[in-house]
Amino acid sequence: MDRRRFLAGTALTVAGAAGPFAGVARAGRNGELRPGGGYGPLTPVPDERDGAVRLHLPEGFRYRSFNPAGEAFTDGTATPGRHDGMAAFRGPRGTAILVRNHEVNGPVGAFGDPAKAYDPAAGGGTATLQVTRDGRVLRSGPSLTGTQMNCSGGPMPWGAWVSCEETVNGPDVGDDFTGQDNTRLQRRHGYIFEVPLDGRAGGPIRSAGRFAHESAAFDPSSGAVYLTEDNFAFASGFYRYLPPRHPLRAGRILDGGRLQMLAVRGEPGRDLSLGQPSGARYRTSWVDIEDPDPEFTGRPGNDTAIQAVGNQGRARGAALFSRLEGAVHHHGTIYFVSTQGGATASGDSPPGGFGKGRGQVWAYETWSGLLRLVYESPGSVVLDLPDNVTTSPRGTLVLCEDGGGDNYLRGLTRHGEVFDFARLAPVAGDAGAEFAGSTFGPGGHTLYVNVQSSQGVSYAIWGPWRRGGF
């Protein structure tokens, strides 16, 4: 499987010391799938678009696929592949506005109009679509082009999506793990970009760092933007960006602020990628990153460049995580996913890269500085490499898996119960397919989700939500 993913979506119920998710770390640690909150067994369901079976869902649920890679947008340009992180916003007359990432790597040329691209050589970016509740596309087109490896990001309450580049590629660094020629790129990459709903994205927010960004979650109280890092082969960090002016007053995220990295108080360099005791909690502090936007000379190797920002924080005692991916905010708490965090379970083999477990879910209380372990996977049968995350209207976490076998959408209730909601139907020759970008539309009627594969496609899923935990 590829090394990336994510999405944030709707809000979570507040989780204080006695609130949701309190004390549920390692629920199900004996390896059983806890059925509470689920909707029943999954069965093959035909796609309302063409009758083909692409998803397995509980009884009563329906879906339609839409806007596959290669299909024309309504503006006439071609849809790129590798659909990834996504958020839904309220549109006119009961529709949803979706902003969707495309995690395209390499100097393959920008989609859409190259004259509007940040880097005309780069093939990633975002698309903005207006869709109905049953997945019919009314309009669509590019909204950010010329970026790379747009993995996830996060919705902003003033009506914008933050898209994150999960790379540090550029003409100033050596080629990445794909071996594609970085000297063909015209601009440096590894940034976050704000994509407004009513127009095209601006330039990169450089002070928010140049590293393998994964997702973004905004805290309206402080104005901080919390950022996760998915550094596949090396330790990752949990960051926050403090803009020079509160974004709710500025109407956007301004460049020129301060980037910081989380540390465990009194335990410099604490490795939180390892298996954790049930109910693990840590008091935290933040360390400054002096050079958040390094420009390299002599074209150092990509492995060196991709650790440059994180190493500054770790030199000051920042904590180590494994592959931080999805993140979502509610009432002062940021929930975020460590895809390979935790201990290696009996019967499982450790995954490649940094981190040997099958996934952790963490909660950071912005108002207290407390970091809590919400859940640690007891094994791949229960939860296998969680990636993107959103929440349901009831506060259940929706986890997109990025495992090596069958991939599921799984629910994690506020009582620590894990259940299956959707399974990808196997497709010959497409073993790398995975769920990404789950997000509930306005009113909670429809769950929109992407499947990232050798191509890519989006889905709208609807049905009897009240019957279960979503």
C-alpha positions in Angstrom: 0.0 0.0 0.0 1.0 3.6 -0.4 2.2 5.6 2.6 -0.4 8.2 3.0 -4.1 9.4 3.4 -6.6 11.4 5.4 -9.5 13.6 5.9 -11.2 15.6 8.5 -14.9 16.4 8.4 -17.7 17.2 10.8 -17.3 17.9 14.6 -16.8 15.6 17.5 -18.6 15.7 20.8 -16.5 17.3 23.6 -14.3 14.7 25.4 -13.2 15.8 28.8 -11.9 13.5 31.6 -15.4 12.0 32.0 -16.7 12.5 28.5 -16.7 10.5 25.3 -13.7 8.3 24.6 -12.6 8.6 28.3 -11.0 5.4 29.5 -11.5 3.3 26.3 -7.9 2.9 25.2 -7.2 -0.7 24.1 -10.9 -1.6 24.1 -11.2 -4.9 22.5 -7.6 -5.9 23.3 -8.4 -9.6 23.2 -8.7 -9.4 19.5 -12.5 -9.5 19.1 -14.5 -7.1 17.1 -16.8 -5.3 19.5 -20.2 -5.2 17.7 -21.9 -2.4 19.6 -23.0 0.5 17.4 -22.9 -1.4 14.2 -25.5 -1.9 11.4 -25.3 -5.6 10.9 -23.4 -7.8 8.4 -22.0 -6.5 5.2 -23.3 -7.8 1.9 -22.6 -6.9 -1.8 -24.6 -3.9 -2.9 -24.9 -2.7 -6.6 -23.8 0.8 -7.6 -26.7 3.0 -8.5 -24.7 4.5 -11.3 -24.3 1.3 -13.3 -25.3 -1.8 -11.3 -21.7 -3.0 -10.7 -20.9 -4.2 -7.1 -18.1 -2.0 -5.7 -19.0 -1.9 -2.0 -20.3 -4.2 0.7 -22.6 -2.4 3.0 -25.2 -3.2 5.7 -28.8 -3.9 4.8 -30.8 -0.9 3.7 -27.8 1.2 2.6 -27.4 2.4 -1.0 -24.6 4.3 -2.9 -23.6 5.9 -6.1 -20.1 6.4 -7.5 -19.2 9.6 -9.2 -16.4 11.6 -10.9 -13.9 8.8 -11.5 -10.4 9.5 -12.7 -10.3 10.5 -16.4 -13.9 11.7 -16.5 -14.3 15.3 -17.7 -15.1 18.0 -15.1 -18.1 20.2 -16.0 -15.6 22.8 -17.1 -14.3 20.4 -19.7 -10.9 19.5 -18.2 -10.0 16.0 -17.1 -10.3 14.6 -13.6 -6.9 13.6 -12.2 -6.5 10.3 -10.2 -5.6 9.3 -6.7 -8.7 10.8 -5.0 -7.8 11.4 -1.3 -8.7 13.8 1.6 -12.0 15.6 1.3 -14.5 17.8 3.2 -18.1 18.7 2.6 -19.6 22.1 3.0 -23.3 23.3 2.8 -24.3 24.2 -0.8 -27.4 25.8 -2.2 -30.8 24.0 -2.3 -29.8 21.0 -0.3 -26.5 20.2 -2.1 -23.0 19.8 -0.8 -19.8 21.5 -1.9 -17.0 19.0 -1.8 -13.3 20.0 -1.9 -11.2 16.9 -2.7 -7.5 16.3 -2.8 -5.6 14.4 -5.5 -2.4 12.8 -4.3 -0.5 12.8 -7.5 3.3 12.7 -7.3 6.0 13.5 -9.8 6.6 16.1 -12.5 3.8 14.9 -14.7 2.3 18.3 -15.5 -0.5 20.3 -13.9 -4.1 19.4 -14.5 -6.5 22.1 -15.5 -5.1 25.4 -16.8 -1.2 25.3 -16.4 -1.2 29.2 -16.3 -3.0 29.0 -13.0 -0.8 26.3 -11.4 1.5 26.9 -8.5 4.1 24.7 -10.3 3.2 23.9 -13.9 5.2 20.7 -13.7 3.4 19.1 -10.7 0.3 17.0 -11.1 -1.5 17.2 -7.7 -4.0 19.6 -6.3 -7.7 19.8 -5.4 -11.1 19.7 -7.2 -14.3 21.4 -6.1 -17.6 19.8 -6.8 -21.2 20.6 -6.2 -23.2 17.4 -5.7 -26.6 16.2 -4.7 -27.3 14.0 -1.7 -27.3 10.9 -3.9 -24.0 11.7 -5.6 -25.1 13.4 -8.9 -22.5 16.0 -10.0 -23.9 19.5 -10.8 -20.6 21.3 -11.4 -17.0 20.5 -11.0 -13.5 21.7 -11.8 -10.0 22.4 -10.5 -9.5 24.7 -7.5 -5.8 24.1 -6.7 -3.3 22.9 -9.3 0.5 22.5 -9.6 1.0 20.9 -6.2 2.2 17.5 -5.2 1.1 14.6 -3.0 -2.0 16.4 -1.7 -2.9 13.8 0.9 -5.3 15.4 3.4 -6.0 18.6 5.1 -9.0 20.0 7.0 -12.1 22.2 6.7 -12.0 25.8 8.0 -15.1 27.4 9.5 -15.0 30.5 7.3 -15.5 28.4 4.2 -12.2 27.0 3.1 -10.3 23.8 2.8 -6.6 23.5 3.8 -4.8 21.1 1.5 -1.5 19.5 2.6 1.4 18.4 0.5 2.9 15.1 1.9 6.4 15.7 0.4 9.4 18.0 0.4 10.1 17.5 -3.3 11.5 20.4 -5.3 14.5 21.2 -7.5 16.6 21.8 -4.4 16.4 18.2 -3.1 17.2 14.7 -4.4 14.6 12.4 -5.9 12.0 10.8 -3.5 11.2 7.1 -3.1 9.5 7.0 -6.5 12.7 8.0 -8.3 11.0 10.7 -10.4 13.3 13.5 -11.5 12.9 16.5 -9.1 15.0 18.8 -11.2 12.0 19.0 -13.6 10.0 20.7 -10.8 9.9 24.5 -10.9 8.9 25.2 -7.3 9.6 23.9 -3.8 6.9 21.7 -2.3 6.0 20.5 1.2 3.5 23.2 2.2 -0.2 23.8 3.1 -2.5 25.8 0.8 -5.8 27.4 1.6 -8.6 26.7 -0.9 -11.6 29.0 -0.6 -15.0 27.7 -1.6 -15.7 30.8 -3.7 -12.4 30.9 -5.7 -9.0 29.5 -6.5 -6.3 28.8 -3.9 -3.5 31.3 -3.1 0.1 30.5 -2.6 1.7 28.3 0.1 1.7 29.2 3.7 5.4 28.8 4.2 5.7 29.6 7.9 3.5 26.5 8.6 6.4 24.4 7.6 8.0 22.4 4.8 7.6 18.8 5.7 5.4 15.7 4.9 2.1 17.4 5.9 -0.9 15.1 6.2 -3.8 16.9 7.8 -5.0 20.1 9.4 -7.5 20.9 12.2 -8.4 24.4 13.3 -9.1 25.4 16.9 -11.4 28.5 16.8 -10.7 29.5 20.4 -6.9 30.0 20.0 -6.7 30.4 16.2 -4.1 27.6 16.0 -3.9 25.2 13.1 -2.9 21.8 14.3 -0.9 19.8 11.7 0.0 16.1 11.4 3.1 14.6 9.7 3.2 11.3 7.9 6.9 10.6 7.5 6.7 7.0 6.4 10.3 5.8 7.1 11.1 8.1 10.0 9.6 9.5 13.2 6.7 11.9 12.7 5.6 14.9 14.8 2.5 16.7 15.9 2.6 20.4 15.2 0.7 23.6 15.6 0.9 26.7 13.5 0.2 30.1 15.2 -0.8 32.6 12.6 0.2 36.3 13.2 -3.5 37.2 13.3 -6.5 35.1 14.4 -7.9 33.5 11.2 -11.5 34.2 12.2 -10.7 37.9 12.2 -8.4 37.8 9.2 -10.9 35.7 7.2 -8.0 33.4 6.2 -4.7 31.9 7.5 -1.9 34.4 7.2 1.7 33.5 6.6 4.4 34.8 8.9 3.4 33.0 12.1 5.1 30.5 14.4 5.5 26.8 14.0 5.8 24.5 17.1 6.1 20.8 17.8 4.5 18.9 20.7 6.7 17.5 23.5 5.9 15.4 26.6 6.5 17.5 29.7 9.5 16.2 31.7 10.2 13.4 29.2 12.2 14.9 26.2 12.1 12.7 23.1 9.4 10.4 24.4 8.6 7.7 21.8 4.8 7.6 21.7 4.9 5.3 18.6 5.3 2.3 21.0 2.6 0.3 22.6 0.9 2.3 25.4 -0.7 1.3 28.7 -4.5 1.5 28.9 -5.6 5.0 29.7 -2.2 6.6 28.9 -2.2 10.4 29.5 0.6 12.9 29.1 1.1 16.5 30.1 2.6 18.4 27.2 4.5 21.5 26.1 5.5 23.0 22.8 8.9 23.7 21.3 9.6 26.3 18.6 10.9 25.4 15.1 13.4 28.1 14.2 13.6 27.3 10.4 10.2 26.0 9.3 10.9 26.6 5.6 14.4 25.3 4.8 15.8 25.9 1.4 18.5 23.3 0.6 21.8 23.7 -1.2 23.7 21.0 -3.0 20.5 18.9 -3.5 20.7 16.7 -0.3 19.0 13.3 -0.4 15.3 13.3 0.0 15.5 11.3 3.3 17.7 14.1 4.7 15.4 16.9 3.5 12.2 15.2 4.7 13.5 15.1 8.3 14.9 18.6 8.4 12.0 20.4 10.1 11.2 17.5 12.5 14.8 17.1 13.6 14.8 20.7 14.8 11.9 19.9 17.1 13.3 16.6 18.3 16.6 18.3 19.1 14.5 20.3 21.6 12.8 17.3 23.0 9.7 16.9 20.8 7.8 13.6 21.0 8.1 10.9 18.4 5.0 9.4 16.7 4.5 6.9 13.9 2.8 8.2 10.7 0.3 10.8 11.9 -2.5 11.0 9.4 -6.2 12.0 10.0 -7.2 14.8 12.4 -10.5 16.4 13.4 -11.4 19.1 16.0 -14.4 19.6 18.3 -14.9 21.7 21.4 -11.2 22.2 22.0 -10.1 18.6 21.4 -8.1 17.4 18.4 -8.4 13.7 17.6 -5.7 12.4 15.4 -4.6 9.0 14.1 -1.2 7.3 14.2 -1.4 4.7 11.4 1.3 2.4 12.6 1.4 3.2 16.3 1.2 0.6 19.0 2.7 -2.8 19.8 2.9 -5.6 17.3 0.0 -8.0 18.1 0.4 -11.7 18.4 -0.2 -13.2 14.9 0.6 -9.9 13.1 3.8 -9.0 11.4 5.1 -5.5 11.8 4.4 -3.2 8.8 7.2 -1.5 6.9 8.4 1.9 7.8 8.5 3.6 11.2 6.1 2.1 13.7 5.3 -1.5 14.4 1.7 -1.5 15.4 -1.7 -1.5 13.7 -2.8 2.0 14.7 -3.6 4.4 17.5 -6.1 7.2 18.0 -5.0 10.1 20.2 -6.8 13.1 21.7 -5.2 16.4 22.5 -7.1 18.9 24.6 -6.2 22.3 23.4 -7.5 24.0 26.6 -5.6 21.8 29.1 -2.5 20.6 27.1 -3.4 17.0 28.0 -2.7 14.2 25.5 -4.7 11.1 25.9 -4.7 7.7 24.1 -8.2 7.0 22.9 -7.6 3.6 21.3 -4.8 1.3 20.3 -5.6 -1.5 17.8 -5.2 -4.9 19.4 -4.5 -6.4 16.0 -5.2 -6.2 12.3 -8.5 -8.2 12.6 -10.0 -5.4 14.6 -8.4 -2.3 13.1 -5.8 -2.4 10.4 -3.7 0.8 9.8 -6.3 3.6 10.2 -5.7 6.6 8.1 -8.3 9.3 7.3 -10.8 10.1 10.0 -14.0 12.1 10.3 -16.9 12.0 12.8 -20.6 11.2 12.5 -23.3 13.5 13.7 -23.4 11.3 16.9 -19.7 11.7 17.5 -18.6 8.3 16.4 -15.2 8.3 14.7 -15.2 7.0 11.1 -11.8 5.4 10.3 -10.6 4.7 6.8 -8.2 1.7 6.7 -5.0 1.5 4.7 -4.1 -2.1 5.4 -2.6 -4.8 3.2 -5.7 -7.0 2.9 -9.4 -6.1 2.7 -9.9 -2.5 3.6 -12.9 -1.3 5.6 -14.6 1.8 6.8 -14.9 1.2 10.5 -16.6 3.0 13.3 -15.1 3.7 16.7 -17.9 4.7 19.1 -17.5 7.0 22.1 -17.6 3.9 24.3 -14.7 2.3 22.5 -16.7 -0.1 20.3 -15.3 -0.9 16.9 -17.6 -2.0 14.1 -17.5 -2.6 10.3 -19.5 -0.3 8.1 -18.2 -0.7 4.5 -15.8 -3.0 2.7 -14.3 -2.5 -0.7 -15.2 -5.2 -3.2 -11.9 -6.8 -4.5 -11.0 -5.7 -8.0 -8.5 -7.8 -10.0 -5.2 -6.0 -10.5 -6.1 -3.2 -8.0 -4.9 -4.6 -4.7 -3.8 -1.2 -3.4 -7.3 0.3 -3.3 -8.2 2.0 0.0 -10.9 4.2 1.5 -10.0 7.9 2.0 -11.6 11.3 2.5 -14.7 10.3 4.4 -17.0 13.3 5.3 -20.6 13.6 6.2 -22.6 16.1 4.1 -24.9 18.8 5.5 -27.5 17.4 7.8 -25.8 14.0 8.0 -27.9 12.4 5.3 -25.0 11.3 3.1 -21.5 10.0 3.8 -19.2 11.0 1.0 -16.0 9.0 0.7 -13.2 8.4 -1.9 -11.5 5.3 -3.0 -7.8 5.9 -3.8 -6.4 3.2 -6.1 -4.5 3.1 -9.4 -7.2 5.5 -10.5 -9.7 6.9 -8.1 -13.4 7.5 -7.6 -15.8 9.1 -5.1 -19.0 7.7 -3.5 -22.1 8.9 -1.9 -23.6 6.5 0.7 -27.0 6.9 2.3 -29.4 4.8 4.3 -30.9 4.1 7.8 -28.2 5.9 9.9 -30.4 6.0 13.1 -30.3 2.2 13.2 -26.6 2.2 14.3 -23.8 4.2 15.7 -23.3 6.8 13.0 
